[in-house]
C-alpha cells in the first residue's frame, strides 16, 4: 500500500479514520482522513487490504453496489431509483443499476446479459458500464459475505449523491470530467472542509510524482474518493440513506446509498 502523509488540516473532534474509496484501473484508489488532521492516499489492489489494516471504529465508504437483488426490477434497486430521482437529468445517467446476483457468475458480456434476462423473466438485460465493473462488484460482495469486520466498516456511496447532499440538495450539472465540473465539485468540498482544495491538489501532484497515469487513477477518481471520505467524517446523526428504511438482500447485505448534508 503506497500512501502520502500530510498535515494540512487541524485535528478533528472524532476518534475514527474516514476512508473514501473509488474503483480505478489500478485497483482501488483511497483517501483516508485521520482524526489527527493527516491525510493519506494510495492504491490497493484489493479492498480487503484496507479492511485488514483499518481499526474497528473506522468507516470505509466505497463507490460500488453493495447488496444485490435476486430478481432485478426495472430501474434497479430502490436506492438506484431514488438516486436518479434526486439527481435528475443529466446526472441521473451516472447511476448504474446493480445487477442480479446470478450475473456475478457470468464469464463474458453475452453470458451476463443472458443471466440477467433469465433472472428478470426476460425483462432486464445488463449494460456495458455495469459489466465493466462486475469484477469489482464480485470482489466486494465476496468480501462482505465472508468478513464480519468488513460488514461493519464498509458502506456504499454514490459520489454524485454525496455532492448533491453537500451542495444543499443541488446536483452538479456539469460533467466531472470537464474542467468546470471538476472545479465546481472542488468548491463544494472546500465549502465543508476548508483544506479540501489543497488536499486534492497535493494528491494529484503525488500521483504524478509516483508515475500514476490518468489511465490508472483519473482526476475524477480522486474527487470521488475525497467526497466519499468527507461524507464518512460526518457525525452519525447527519448520515442519511437512500432509501431511508433499511432494505437487505438475501445475504443480509444492505441495499442503500449513504450521504450526509453539510453541517
KACOR-V265369 format. One line per field, one symbol per residue. ss: DSSP state (2 for helix, 1 for strand, 0 for the rest). phi: phi as a letter, one per 30 degrees, with the letter a starting at -180 (. if undefined). burial: 1 if it has 24 or more other ideal C-beta (glycine too) atoms within 12 Angstrom, else 0. A space follows every 50 residues. Layout:
ss: ???
phi: ???
burial: ???
This chain:
ss: 00000000000000000111111100111111100000111111000222 22200000111110000000000000022222222220002222000000 22222000222222222220000000022222022222222222220222 22211100222222220000000000002222222222222200022222 22222222200000000022222222222222000222111100000100 0001001111000
phi: .cbbcbbcbdecdacbdcccbbdbddkbcbbccdddjdbcblbcdbdddd ddcdddcdbbcbdadbibddbdcdjidedddddddddidcddddccdddd edddddcadddddddddddciicbcbddddddceeddddddddddcbddd ddccbdbbeddddedddiibddddedddedddddddddeddcbddddddd ddddddddddidddddbdedddedddddddddddeedddbbcddcdbbdd ciddcabcabddd
burial: 10110101100100011111111101111111110011111111011111 10010001111111111111110001111111110110001101111111 11110100000110110011000111000110111111111011001001 10111111111111111000110001000011011111110110111011 11110110000100001111111111111111110000111110001010 0011111111110
